Amino acid sequence: MNDHGGRVVAAARELGCGVDDLLDLSASLNPFAPDVAPIVERAARRSRWYPDERAATAAMAAALGEPRERVVLTNGASEAIAVLAALHPVGEVVDPEFSQYRRHLGAIEVGAPRWRSNPSAPCGRLAATTDEAFVWDESFHALAAGRWSRGDSSSWRIASLTKTWRCPGVRIGYVVAPTAGDAERFRARRPEWSVGAAACAVVEQLAGTSDLVGWASRIADARRHLADGLAARGLDVRETDANWVLVRDGGHLVEPLFRRHVLVRELGSYGLPGWLRVAVADDAGTDRFLATVDEVLR
């Protein structure tokens, strides 16, 4: 159950409950994002024809402040990573780091072009302004820094919009290429009709209206509340710049929380065995989580 966060359907099936009965803190999503369901429902009519992503691409490029010809929408950051790794199959990955880079790169070599997440996953710290990378994965940057990107125009930048807008079922991400030519080469590798109509509709409506500064501020407050609550219970907790905290686990939290319908993320695949990632929730979610931790600790 813990090789990836957000496996709520499988968890509900195993526990014999409904998905809505679960508190999923294994996937680090924006708890303050608007509900995208009305946008998806209004886009249902578009399912009758092939998607046209031009308007969505223009909206995302405008939000990023980047030339439209350098921005490519993708079927989540997972597709962005896979396609970019096919184009540039040799890279350097310094653990602890997001495991998908190693999964898709053909070879990992010291001194090769560096792939890195910002903020770092799982440690959750924003990179210094002087840090460099060949590929920056900025999937959580908006929720940590209150802006879409660090703006490193000489690097590839990729991101998953499903974290920012809390819609992992609507597969949507993007790539900002260093040049328009790079973007064309990426498009040529990407599968045809990669981004569906519902995803395009979500981008068109939310790219320019997202309150990144407000969301980052609310997440920081909620993160402190969560970290303080865990520390008050005697747990070894590490705060981050991102929308999660890290908790040292001696093997006694994950399964009891799971049996009480609360999901958290083990970090062995990230190179941090013995640690958990707990996503920031709204006040109700945090209160439920801390109350469940109290039950487990008793």
TIDRENFI-969533 format. One record per residue (C-alpha): residue in three letters; x, y, z. Coordinates in Angstrom, 2 decimals, always signed. Example, Ala and Ser with C-alpha at 12.3 -4.5 7.8 and 13.67 -1.06 7.14 Angstrom:
2
    aa         u         v         w
   ALA    +12.30     -4.50     +7.80
   SER    +13.67     -1.06     +7.14
END
This chain:
298
    aa         u         v         w
   MET     +0.00     +0.00     +0.00
   ASN     +2.92     +2.38     +0.51
   ASP     +4.93     +2.28     -2.72
   HIS     +3.15     +5.46     -3.76
   GLY     +0.90     +7.97     -2.07
   GLY     -2.75     +8.38     -2.89
   ARG     -3.78     +4.75     -3.39
   VAL     -7.14     +5.46     -1.85
   VAL     -9.26     +3.16     -4.02
   ALA     -7.12     +0.13     -3.20
   ALA     -7.05     +1.13     +0.48
   ALA    -10.83     +1.49     +0.65
   ARG    -11.25     -1.91     -0.97
   GLU     -8.89     -3.54     +1.54
   LEU    -10.56     -1.83     +4.51
   GLY    -14.10     -2.43     +3.26
   CYS    -15.06     +1.23     +3.43
   GLY    -15.84     +4.07     +1.06
   VAL    -13.12     +6.31     -0.34
   ASP    -14.72     +9.29     +1.39
   ASP    -14.27     +7.52     +4.73
   LEU    -10.49     +7.75     +4.38
   LEU     -8.24    +10.59     +5.46
   ASP     -5.56    +10.48     +2.81
   LEU     -2.41    +12.25     +3.99
   SER     -0.17    +10.07     +1.82
   ALA     -0.61    +12.32     -1.23
   SER     +0.54    +15.91     -0.72
   LEU     -2.26    +17.91     -2.32
   ASN     -3.38    +21.50     -1.77
   PRO     -6.12    +21.32     +0.90
   PHE     -7.33    +24.82     +0.01
   ALA     -7.78    +24.38     -3.76
   PRO    -11.24    +24.82     -5.28
   ASP    -13.27    +21.78     -6.27
   VAL    -12.58    +21.06     -9.94
   ALA    -15.60    +18.78    -10.31
   PRO    -17.90    +21.55    -11.69
   ILE    -15.25    +22.43    -14.30
   VAL    -14.92    +18.79    -15.33
   GLU    -18.69    +18.38    -15.51
   ARG    -19.07    +21.45    -17.73
   ALA    -16.33    +20.05    -19.97
   ALA    -18.20    +16.77    -20.50
   ARG    -19.51    +17.90    -23.88
   ARG    -15.92    +18.21    -25.11
   SER    -15.52    +14.46    -24.75
   ARG    -17.34    +14.07    -28.06
   TRP    -14.32    +15.28    -30.04
   TYR    -10.54    +15.12    -29.86
   PRO     -9.04    +17.61    -27.38
   ASP     -7.53    +20.88    -28.56
   GLU     -4.99    +22.06    -26.01
   ARG     -4.04    +25.37    -27.63
   ALA     -6.15    +27.57    -25.33
   ALA     -4.99    +25.69    -22.25
   THR     -1.35    +25.96    -23.30
   ALA     -1.73    +29.69    -23.86
   ALA     -3.35    +30.11    -20.44
   MET     -0.59    +28.18    -18.67
   ALA     +2.15    +30.04    -20.54
   ALA     +0.60    +33.37    -19.60
   ALA     +0.39    +32.35    -15.93
   LEU     +4.04    +31.28    -16.01
   GLY     +5.13    +34.38    -17.88
   GLU     +6.79    +32.20    -20.51
   PRO     +6.60    +32.16    -24.33
   ARG     +3.82    +29.87    -25.45
   GLU     +6.12    +27.99    -27.83
   ARG     +8.29    +26.80    -24.91
   VAL     +5.40    +25.40    -22.83
   VAL     +4.05    +21.87    -23.37
   LEU     +1.16    +20.38    -21.41
   THR     +1.54    +16.77    -20.32
   ASN     -0.46    +13.93    -18.83
   GLY     +0.80    +14.73    -15.34
   ALA     +4.43    +15.17    -14.29
   SER     +4.87    +11.41    -14.69
   GLU     +4.59    +11.72    -18.46
   ALA     +6.86    +14.76    -18.42
   ILE     +9.54    +12.78    -16.57
   ALA     +9.22     +9.74    -18.85
   VAL     +9.39    +11.71    -22.09
   LEU    +12.23    +13.94    -20.93
   ALA    +14.20    +10.92    -19.72
   ALA    +13.76     +9.35    -23.16
   LEU    +15.23    +12.50    -24.71
   HIS    +18.06    +12.76    -22.17
   PRO    +18.55     +9.23    -20.80
   VAL    +21.72     +9.81    -18.72
   GLY    +21.39    +11.89    -15.59
   GLU    +22.58    +12.40    -12.03
   VAL    +20.20    +11.85     -9.12
   VAL    +21.35    +12.57     -5.57
   ASP    +19.33    +10.78     -2.91
   PRO    +17.12    +11.30     -1.04
   GLU    +15.16    +12.20     -4.15
   PHE    +11.92    +11.42     -5.98
   SER    +12.14     +7.82     -7.17
   GLN    +10.54     +8.37    -10.61
   TYR    +13.75     +9.91    -12.02
   ARG    +15.70     +6.70    -11.40
   ARG    +12.80     +4.67    -12.78
   HIS    +12.85     +6.37    -16.18
   LEU    +16.47     +7.39    -16.74
   GLY    +18.49     +4.91    -18.72
   ALA    +21.63     +5.46    -16.63
   ILE    +22.55     +7.32    -13.43
   GLU    +26.05     +8.79    -13.51
   VAL    +27.88    +11.16    -11.19
   GLY    +28.56    +14.41    -13.00
   ALA    +25.80    +13.86    -15.58
   PRO    +23.02    +16.47    -15.97
   ARG    +21.33    +16.74    -12.56
   TRP    +17.64    +16.01    -11.99
   ARG    +16.25    +17.48     -8.79
   SER    +12.97    +18.44     -7.19
   ASN    +12.33    +21.92     -5.79
   PRO    +11.25    +21.91     -3.03
   SER    +13.13    +18.67     -2.55
   ALA    +11.05    +15.55     -2.30
   PRO    +10.94    +14.21     +0.32
   CYS    +12.95    +16.65     +2.48
   GLY    +10.71    +19.54     +1.49
   ARG    +13.33    +22.31     +1.36
   LEU    +13.49    +24.95     -1.35
   ALA    +16.73    +25.09     -3.31
   ALA    +19.03    +28.07     -2.89
   THR    +18.87    +30.67     -5.65
   THR    +22.45    +29.80     -6.59
   ASP    +21.71    +26.07     -7.00
   GLU    +21.69    +24.63    -10.51
   ALA    +20.07    +21.69    -12.26
   PHE    +19.48    +20.38    -15.75
   VAL    +15.90    +19.46    -14.78
   TRP    +13.95    +21.19    -12.02
   ASP    +10.82    +19.36    -10.91
   GLU     +8.65    +22.15     -9.51
   SER     +5.55    +20.11     -8.74
   PHE     +5.31    +21.57     -5.21
   HIS     +6.99    +24.92     -5.86
   ALA     +3.78    +26.93     -6.10
   LEU     +2.55    +25.67     -2.73
   ALA     +5.91    +26.31     -1.04
   ALA     +6.96    +29.62     -2.58
   GLY     +3.68    +31.20     -3.69
   ARG     +4.77    +31.42     -7.34
   TRP     +4.75    +28.95    -10.17
   SER     +8.47    +28.69    -10.85
   ARG    +11.96    +29.78     -9.85
   GLY    +12.24    +30.96    -13.47
   ASP    +15.50    +29.27    -14.43
   SER    +15.20    +29.71    -18.18
   SER    +18.34    +27.75    -19.00
   SER    +16.98    +24.53    -17.44
   TRP    +14.09    +22.21    -18.15
   ARG    +11.24    +22.81    -15.69
   ILE     +8.46    +20.30    -15.13
   ALA     +5.51    +20.31    -12.77
   SER     +2.40    +18.42    -11.80
   LEU     -0.64    +20.68    -11.58
   THR     -2.62    +17.97     -9.82
   LYS     -0.89    +18.88     -6.53
   THR     -1.66    +22.58     -6.79
   TRP     -5.29    +22.07     -7.80
   ARG     -5.98    +18.87     -5.80
   CYS     -7.10    +16.85     -8.79
   PRO     -4.86    +13.79     -9.25
   GLY     -7.62    +12.04    -11.20
   VAL     -7.37    +14.78    -13.84
   ARG     -3.92    +14.04    -15.20
   ILE     -2.28    +17.37    -16.00
   GLY     +1.23    +18.79    -15.83
   TYR     +3.57    +20.83    -17.97
   VAL     +7.10    +21.28    -19.24
   VAL     +8.89    +24.57    -19.83
   ALA    +11.70    +23.87    -22.26
   PRO    +14.92    +25.90    -22.44
   THR    +14.21    +26.78    -26.09
   ALA    +11.36    +26.53    -28.55
   GLY    +13.35    +23.89    -30.44
   ASP    +13.67    +21.81    -27.29
   ALA     +9.91    +22.06    -26.80
   GLU     +9.30    +20.82    -30.36
   ARG    +11.55    +17.82    -29.79
   PHE     +9.65    +17.07    -26.59
   ARG     +6.29    +17.30    -28.40
   ALA     +7.53    +14.91    -31.05
   ARG     +8.23    +12.30    -28.33
   ARG     +5.00    +12.83    -26.42
   PRO     +2.06    +10.55    -27.30
   GLU     -0.64    +12.07    -29.51
   TRP     -3.74    +13.34    -27.65
   SER     -1.83    +13.21    -24.39
   VAL     -3.92    +15.79    -22.54
   GLY     -7.67    +15.23    -22.37
   ALA    -10.50    +17.71    -22.68
   ALA    -11.29    +17.82    -18.96
   ALA     -7.66    +18.58    -18.11
   CYS     -7.58    +21.35    -20.70
   ALA    -10.73    +22.88    -19.23
   VAL     -9.23    +22.90    -15.73
   VAL     -6.07    +24.62    -16.96
   GLU     -8.02    +27.21    -18.93
   GLN    -10.05    +28.20    -15.87
   LEU     -7.49    +27.94    -13.06
   ALA     -4.11    +28.85    -14.54
   GLY     -4.71    +32.58    -14.31
   THR     -6.94    +32.66    -11.22
   SER     -5.00    +30.54     -8.70
   ASP     -4.20    +32.36     -5.45
   LEU     -0.69    +30.99     -5.07
   VAL     +0.43    +33.54     -2.47
   GLY     -2.67    +32.99     -0.35
   TRP     -2.46    +29.21     -0.63
   ALA     +1.22    +29.16     +0.34
   SER     +0.48    +31.32     +3.38
   ARG     -2.41    +29.14     +4.54
   ILE     -0.36    +25.98     +3.98
   ALA     +2.50    +27.40     +6.07
   ASP     +0.08    +28.09     +8.94
   ALA     -1.48    +24.62     +8.68
   ARG     +1.95    +23.00     +8.47
   ARG     +3.07    +24.69    +11.70
   HIS     -0.14    +23.57    +13.43
   LEU     +0.45    +19.99    +12.30
   ALA     +4.13    +19.99    +13.29
   ASP     +3.41    +21.54    +16.69
   GLY     +0.69    +18.96    +17.36
   LEU     +2.98    +16.04    +16.53
   ALA     +5.87    +17.46    +18.57
   ALA     +3.56    +17.95    +21.55
   ARG     +2.86    +14.22    +21.40
   GLY     +6.55    +13.43    +21.72
   LEU     +7.15    +12.51    +18.08
   ASP    +10.31    +13.40    +16.18
   VAL     +8.97    +15.75    +13.52
   ARG    +10.72    +17.80    +10.86
   GLU     +8.98    +20.82     +9.38
   THR     +9.57    +21.69     +5.71
   ASP     +9.00    +24.51     +3.22
   ALA     +6.41    +22.34     +1.45
   ASN     +2.89    +21.09     +2.11
   TRP     +3.97    +18.20     +4.33
   VAL     +6.00    +17.36     +7.42
   LEU     +8.35    +14.46     +8.08
   VAL     +7.92    +12.17    +11.07
   ARG    +10.39     +9.56    +12.30
   ASP     +8.61     +6.23    +12.67
   GLY     +9.86     +3.23    +14.54
   GLY     +7.46     +0.96    +12.68
   HIS     +4.49     +1.49    +14.97
   LEU     +2.44     +4.20    +13.24
   VAL     +1.68     +3.28     +9.63
   GLU     -0.36     +0.11    +10.06
   PRO     -2.40     +1.29    +13.11
   LEU     -3.20     +4.54    +11.31
   PHE     -4.18     +2.59     +8.20
   ARG     -6.54     +0.36    +10.19
   ARG     -8.16     +3.56    +11.47
   HIS     -8.64     +4.79     +7.89
   VAL     -5.76     +7.29     +7.86
   LEU     -3.09     +7.02     +5.13
   VAL     +0.46     +8.39     +5.41
   ARG     +3.47     +7.87     +3.15
   GLU     +6.49     +5.76     +4.00
   LEU     +9.72     +7.15     +2.52
   GLY    +11.93     +4.11     +1.97
   SER    +11.68     +4.48     -1.82
   TYR    +12.93     +8.07     -1.47
   GLY    +16.04     +6.97     +0.42
   LEU    +14.69     +7.86     +3.88
   PRO    +13.79     +4.57     +5.55
   GLY    +12.17     +4.95     +8.94
   TRP    +10.55     +8.27     +8.05
   LEU     +6.98     +9.16     +7.11
   ARG     +5.61    +12.02     +5.07
   VAL     +2.35    +13.47     +6.40
   ALA     +0.55    +15.90     +4.10
   VAL     -0.84    +19.18     +5.37
   ALA     -4.62    +19.14     +5.70
   ASP     -7.28    +21.69     +6.55
   ASP     -8.17    +22.21    +10.22
   ALA    -10.72    +19.40    +10.30
   GLY     -8.33    +16.96     +8.68
   THR     -5.49    +17.89    +11.04
   ASP     -7.73    +17.53    +14.09
   ARG     -8.88    +14.09    +12.91
   PHE     -5.30    +13.02    +12.25
   LEU     -3.99    +14.14    +15.64
   ALA     -6.92    +12.48    +17.41
   THR     -6.12     +9.24    +15.57
   VAL     -2.44     +9.54    +16.52
   ASP     -3.58     +9.86    +20.14
   GLU     -5.51     +6.59    +19.79
   VAL     -2.48     +4.83    +18.35
   LEU     -0.08     +6.13    +20.99
   ARG     -2.40     +5.05    +23.79
END
